[in-house]
Amino acid sequence: MKPAAEIKNLRVAVDGRTLVDGVDLRVLPGRVTALVGPSGSGKTTTGLALLGEYPAGAHVTGDVRAPRGRVGYIPQHPGSVLNPARRIGALLRDIARTRSRHLPRRERAAFVGERVRWALSLARLPDATAMLRRFPHQLSGGQQQRVVLAQALLLGADVVVADEPTTGQDALTRRSIVDRLAAVAREGIAVVLLSHDLDVVRALADDILVLHDGRVVESAPAERLWRAARHPRAAALLASASAPAPLAPQAVGETVLRVGPLTARHGRTTVLRTPALGLRTGECLAVVGRSGSGKTTLARCLAGLHRHHDGRITLDGTPLPRSLRDRTRQQLASVQYVFQDAKASFDEHRPVLDQVARTAVRLHGASEADALTEALGTLTRLGLTEDLARRRPDRLSGGELQRAALARGLLARPRVLICDEITSGLDTLSRQAVLDTLAGLVHDRGDLALMLITHDLTTAALATRIAVLEAGEVVEEGPAHQVLTAPQHPFSVRLMEARRGSHGGAPLRSRG
C-alpha cells in the first residue's frame, strides 16, 4: 500500500541539543500509527515534521514526504489555534467555502452547509445553532478539540496528527475520542497519534513506534508489540501502563480552606453549584469529572482567578478576596495554582530556572542566589536536569514544562496547592514520579493541603477524599477508596465503569 506520508532518517537539533535522531516513519491510509515514549522523547517534533513545522532555529536533515496542505493537526491545547474573535460556525463555514469555489454560485451555500454538517457529525459535535454561535472560549477543552478536528476534515486532510488528544479528559470522554479517531481512520485517512496514554494507544493503534531520547527504539504492529516488546525501554514503558498510584497519606490536621456553598457563573449562565467543602492539612482532595463539569472553574475561584461567584472562601478562618489582585502577598503564597496549560503560564523569552526562582524572591524576599539554589533543587527532584532548567520554555516539552510549573508552585511554600491536571501531559513513568513527589510533600510537610483537579482516576487514587462533579454539581463525595470501589451516584458508577473498560486491554477497533 502506498503510504499517505513518510519520513526517512529525520534529524532535528536546536542549540546543540538533538531532539530527533535518525527517525523513520511510514503511515498508511486508514490506519492509526502511534508514537509513544517519555516526555521529551521526540514525539511532537516528529509529528510536526509532517506539517513542515520545526522549532525556531532548528537544524534539520532527512526526507519528509507528506501531502502539502493536506495534513491536519490537533494540538495538545486546541484553544491556542482557534481564532478567539470568530464564532465556531463562522470558522467552519469559511473553511468549507474554500472547497466550494469550483461550484456554481447558486450551489455553494448548500454545499457549505452539507460539508459543515458532515464534519460536525464525524467530530461528534452537535450542529445546533447554539453551539455554532459560541466563541472558542465558551467551549470546553474537549469541544475545542472536536472543532479543530472538524476543521482538518473540512480542509480535506489525508493525514491527521493528533498530539496528546486525551490530555485532561475523563474516562468517558477518552472513549469518545477513541471512537472519533477510529471513525476518521475508517474514512481512509491516516491518523498519527502522539500519546503518553497507553490505554488509548492499546485501544486504537494499528502500528506503534516507541521513542526514547529522539530515537526509535522499536517499531512494530501493535498486536506484536503489546505481546512481546523486544527492546528493554519499550518493554518497560508498555509494562508501566497499569502502574499503581502511591498510597495516600493518612494523617490529617486542621481545616485550612473552607468553601461555600459556592455558585459560579460564566456570563449569565450558572456553571457551578457546590455544597460546603473543607480541606485539611495533610489531606489530598481529588475533584474528578468529565470535561466541562466545572472542575477548573472551582479551582480558579479558589485561586482568585474567577471573580464571578457567590459564596464564602476562607483561609485559616480569614475570608479570601475574590480577585487575585486584592489578596495579600501572604495569601498569594498560601494558595498556589498549578495550571494545566503550563506553556501559557511561562514567559517564552526567559529561562525556566529564572522564572521558577522568581517565585521565592517575589513572595518570600529570598535573595536571587538562594532562590536559584532552591529552584534548581526542586526542579531536579521533579526530574528536570540543570541543562533543561536553564533553557527557554519553547525548548522544553509539554511534560517538562508541567514539572517546571509544579516546581514554581512549590517554591511559594503554599498552605494549599491546587494542581489542575498536572499529570495529564506525562507518560506513565514520569506521572508516577510526580505523584510520588506530591505524596511525599503532603506526608513530610504537616501544614500542606493538596487539591487535585483530574480526569485520571489512577491519579485520583492518591487522594484521601474524592469529590465527583457532573454538570457543575458535586454528585458524590467521600473517602477515595469508597468512591473508587463502591460508588453510589449513577454518574460515578458510569465513570468508574469507563475507567475499568479503558484498562481492559482489548482493542476498541478492528485492525486493518
Residue pairs with C-beta under 8 A, 6 or more apart in sequence:
1 28
1 29
2 29
3 26
3 27
3 28
3 65
3 190
4 27
4 28
4 29
4 66
4 67
4 158
4 159
4 189
4 190
5 25
5 27
5 50
5 64
5 65
5 66
5 67
5 71
5 158
5 159
5 190
5 192
6 25
6 26
6 27
6 63
6 64
6 65
6 66
7 23
7 24
7 25
7 26
7 46
7 49
7 50
7 62
7 63
7 64
7 65
8 24
8 62
8 63
8 64
9 22
9 23
9 24
9 61
9 62
9 63
10 20
10 22
10 23
10 24
10 25
10 46
10 49
10 60
10 61
10 62
10 63
10 64
11 18
11 20
11 21
11 22
11 23
11 59
11 60
11 61
11 62
12 18
12 19
12 20
12 42
12 45
12 49
12 54
12 55
12 58
12 59
12 60
12 214
13 19
13 58
13 59
14 55
14 56
14 57
14 58
14 59
14 395
15 57
15 391
15 395
17 387
17 395
18 214
19 42
19 45
19 55
19 58
19 214
20 42
20 45
20 46
20 49
20 214
21 42
21 213
21 214
21 215
22 215
22 216
23 42
23 46
23 62
23 211
23 214
23 215
23 216
24 216
24 219
25 33
25 35
25 46
25 192
25 209
26 33
27 33
27 159
27 190
27 192
28 190
28 207
29 158
29 188
29 189
29 190
30 185
30 186
30 187
30 188
30 189
30 190
30 512
31 185
31 190
31 191
31 206
31 207
31 512
32 181
32 182
32 185
32 191
32 192
32 193
32 204
32 205
32 206
32 207
33 190
33 191
33 192
33 193
33 205
33 206
33 207
33 208
33 209
34 193
34 194
34 195
34 201
34 204
34 205
34 207
34 208
34 209
34 222
35 43
35 46
35 47
35 192
35 193
35 194
35 195
35 208
35 209
35 211
36 43
36 195
36 196
36 198
36 201
36 208
36 209
36 210
36 211
36 237
36 427
37 43
37 196
37 210
37 211
37 212
37 237
37 427
38 196
38 212
38 237
38 399
38 427
38 429
38 430
39 196
39 397
39 398
39 399
39 400
39 425
39 426
39 427
39 430
40 396
40 397
40 399
40 400
41 211
41 212
41 213
41 214
42 211
42 213
42 214
42 215
43 163
43 194
43 195
43 211
44 76
44 163
44 194
44 397
44 398
45 54
45 55
45 214
46 194
46 211
47 73
47 161
47 163
47 192
47 194
48 54
48 73
48 161
49 60
49 64
50 64
50 66
50 71
50 159
50 161
50 192
51 66
51 71
51 73
51 161
52 64
52 66
52 68
54 60
55 394
55 395
56 394
66 159
67 158
67 159
69 155
70 155
70 156
70 157
70 158
70 159
71 157
71 158
71 159
71 160
71 161
72 149
72 151
72 152
72 153
72 155
72 157
72 159
72 160
72 161
73 81
73 148
73 152
73 160
73 161
73 163
74 145
74 148
74 149
74 152
74 160
74 161
74 162
74 163
74 165
75 81
75 148
75 163
76 163
76 164
76 167
76 398
76 425
77 141
77 341
77 343
77 344
78 141
78 144
78 145
78 147
78 148
79 136
79 137
79 141
79 144
80 344
81 148
82 91
82 136
82 144
82 147
82 148
83 91
83 136
84 135
84 136
84 137
85 135
86 94
86 135
86 136
87 132
87 133
87 134
87 135
88 131
88 132
88 133
88 134
88 135
88 136
88 139
88 147
89 116
89 129
89 132
89 133
91 147
91 151
92 116
92 119
92 120
92 132
92 147
92 150
92 151
92 154
93 112
93 116
95 151
95 154
95 155
96 111
96 112
96 115
96 116
96 119
96 154
97 108
97 112
98 155
99 111
99 115
99 154
99 155
99 156
100 107
100 108
100 111
100 112
100 115
103 111
115 154
116 127
116 150
116 154
117 127
118 153
119 150
119 151
119 153
119 154
120 126
120 127
120 150
121 127
122 149
122 150
122 153
122 180
122 183
122 184
122 187
123 146
123 147
123 149
123 150
123 153
123 180
124 146
124 176
124 179
124 180
125 131
125 143
125 146
125 147
125 150
136 144
136 147
138 266
139 147
140 291
140 292
141 168
141 169
141 291
142 169
142 173
142 176
142 177
142 291
142 292
143 291
143 292
145 165
145 177
146 180
149 160
149 180
149 184
152 160
153 184
157 189
158 189
158 190
159 189
159 190
159 191
159 192
160 181
160 184
160 189
160 190
160 191
160 192
161 192
161 194
162 181
162 191
162 192
162 193
162 194
162 195
163 194
164 194
164 195
164 196
164 197
164 398
164 424
164 425
165 177
165 181
165 193
165 195
165 200
166 173
166 174
166 177
166 195
166 197
166 200
167 197
167 421
167 424
167 425
168 291
168 340
168 421
168 424
168 455
169 177
169 290
169 291
169 455
170 288
170 289
170 290
170 291
170 455
170 495
170 498
171 455
171 457
171 495
171 498
171 499
171 501
171 502
172 290
172 494
172 495
172 498
173 290
173 291
173 455
174 197
174 199
174 200
174 455
174 498
174 502
175 498
175 501
175 502
175 508
177 200
178 200
178 203
178 204
178 508
178 509
179 508
181 191
181 193
181 204
182 204
182 508
182 509
184 191
185 191
185 509
185 512
193 200
193 201
193 204
193 205
195 201
196 399
196 425
196 426
196 427
196 428
196 430
196 431
198 237
198 238
198 240
198 241
198 428
199 241
199 502
199 503
200 502
201 208
201 222
202 222
202 226
202 241
202 505
202 507
203 502
203 506
203 507
203 508
203 509
204 507
204 508
204 509
205 222
206 221
206 222
206 511
206 512
207 219
207 220
207 221
207 222
208 219
208 220
208 221
208 222
208 225
209 216
209 218
209 219
210 216
210 217
210 218
210 219
210 225
210 229
210 231
210 233
210 234
210 237
210 238
211 217
212 233
217 231
217 233
217 234
218 225
218 229
218 230
218 231
218 233
218 234
221 511
222 507
222 511
223 511
225 234
225 238
226 238
226 505
229 235
229 238
236 429
237 427
237 428
237 429
240 427
240 428
240 429
240 432
241 428
242 503
243 428
243 429
243 432
244 458
244 461
245 432
245 435
245 458
245 459
245 460
245 461
245 462
246 432
246 435
246 436
246 439
246 462
247 439
248 284
248 439
248 461
248 462
248 463
248 464
248 480
249 282
249 283
249 284
249 439
249 442
249 443
249 464
250 464
251 282
251 446
252 280
252 281
252 282
252 283
252 464
253 280
253 281
253 282
253 446
253 447
254 280
254 281
255 278
255 279
255 280
256 279
256 280
256 281
256 315
256 316
256 415
256 416
256 447
256 449
257 278
257 279
257 302
257 313
257 314
257 315
257 335
257 415
257 416
257 449
258 276
258 277
258 278
258 279
258 312
258 313
258 314
258 317
259 274
259 276
259 277
259 278
259 279
259 301
259 302
259 311
259 312
259 313
260 274
260 275
260 276
260 277
260 311
260 312
260 313
261 273
261 274
261 275
261 276
261 311
262 272
262 273
262 274
262 298
262 301
262 309
262 310
262 311
262 313
263 270
263 272
263 273
263 274
263 309
263 310
263 311
264 270
264 271
264 272
264 294
264 297
264 298
264 301
264 306
264 308
264 309
264 310
264 472
265 271
265 308
265 309
266 297
266 308
270 472
271 294
271 297
271 472
272 294
272 297
272 298
272 301
272 309
272 472
272 473
273 472
273 473
274 298
274 311
274 473
274 474
275 474
277 285
277 467
277 474
277 477
279 285
279 416
279 449
279 451
280 449
281 415
281 446
281 447
281 448
281 449
282 442
282 443
282 446
282 448
282 449
283 442
283 449
283 450
283 464
283 465
284 438
284 439
284 442
284 449
284 450
284 451
284 452
284 462
284 463
284 464
284 465
285 449
285 450
285 451
285 452
285 463
285 464
285 465
285 466
285 467
286 451
286 452
286 454
286 459
286 460
286 462
286 463
286 465
286 466
286 467
286 480
287 295
287 298
287 299
287 451
287 452
287 453
287 454
287 466
287 467
287 469
288 295
288 454
288 455
288 457
288 460
288 466
288 467
288 468
288 469
288 495
289 295
289 455
289 468
289 469
289 470
289 495
290 455
290 470
290 495
291 455
293 469
293 470
293 471
293 472
294 469
294 471
294 472
294 473
295 420
295 453
295 454
295 469
296 340
296 420
296 453
297 306
297 472
298 453
298 469
299 337
299 418
299 420
299 451
299 453
300 306
300 337
301 309
301 313
301 322
302 313
302 320
302 335
302 337
302 416
302 418
302 451
303 324
303 335
303 336
303 337
303 418
304 320
304 321
304 322
304 323
304 324
304 325
304 326
304 327
304 335
305 324
305 337
307 322
307 323
309 322
312 319
313 319
313 320
313 322
314 320
315 331
315 334
315 335
315 415
315 416
316 415
320 327
320 331
320 335
321 327
321 331
324 332
327 335
329 363
332 363
332 412
333 363
333 364
333 412
333 413
333 414
334 414
334 415
334 416
335 414
335 415
335 416
335 418
336 409
336 410
336 412
336 414
336 416
336 417
336 418
337 409
337 418
337 420
338 405
338 406
338 408
338 409
338 417
338 418
338 419
338 420
338 422
339 345
339 405
339 420
340 420
340 421
340 422
340 424
340 453
342 398
342 401
342 402
342 404
342 405
342 425
343 393
343 398
343 401
345 405
346 352
346 355
346 393
346 401
346 404
346 405
347 355
347 393
348 392
348 393
348 394
349 392
350 392
351 389
351 390
351 391
351 392
352 379
352 384
352 388
352 389
352 390
352 391
352 392
352 393
352 396
352 401
352 404
353 372
353 375
353 376
353 379
353 386
353 389
353 390
354 372
355 404
355 408
356 375
356 378
356 379
356 389
356 404
356 407
356 408
356 411
357 368
357 371
357 372
357 374
357 375
357 411
358 371
359 371
359 375
359 408
359 409
359 411
359 412
360 366
360 370
360 371
360 374
360 375
360 411
360 412
361 367
361 368
361 371
363 412
363 413
364 412
364 413
366 374
371 411
374 411
375 389
375 407
375 411
376 386
376 389
378 407
378 410
378 411
379 386
379 389
379 403
379 404
379 407
380 386
380 389
381 437
382 403
382 404
382 406
382 407
382 433
382 434
382 437
383 403
383 430
383 433
383 434
384 400
384 403
384 404
384 407
388 395
388 396
388 400
389 404
393 401
393 404
396 404
397 425
398 425
399 425
399 426
399 427
399 430
401 425
402 422
402 423
402 424
402 425
402 426
403 426
403 430
403 434
405 422
406 419
406 422
406 434
406 437
409 417
409 419
410 417
410 441
414 448
415 447
415 448
415 449
416 448
416 449
416 450
416 451
417 441
417 448
417 449
417 450
417 451
418 451
418 453
419 438
419 450
419 451
419 452
419 453
419 454
420 453
421 453
421 454
421 455
422 434
423 431
423 434
423 435
423 454
423 456
423 459
424 454
424 455
424 456
426 434
431 459
435 459
435 462
438 450
438 462
439 462
441 448
441 450
442 448
442 449
442 450
452 459
452 460
452 462
452 463
454 460
457 484
457 495
457 496
457 499
460 466
460 480
460 484
461 480
461 484
463 480
464 479
464 480
465 477
465 478
465 479
465 480
466 476
466 477
466 478
466 479
466 480
466 483
466 484
467 474
467 476
467 477
468 474
468 475
468 476
468 477
468 483
468 487
468 489
468 491
468 492
468 495
469 475
470 489
470 491
475 489
475 491
475 492
476 483
476 487
476 488
476 489
476 491
476 492
477 483
478 488
483 492
484 496
487 493
487 495
487 496
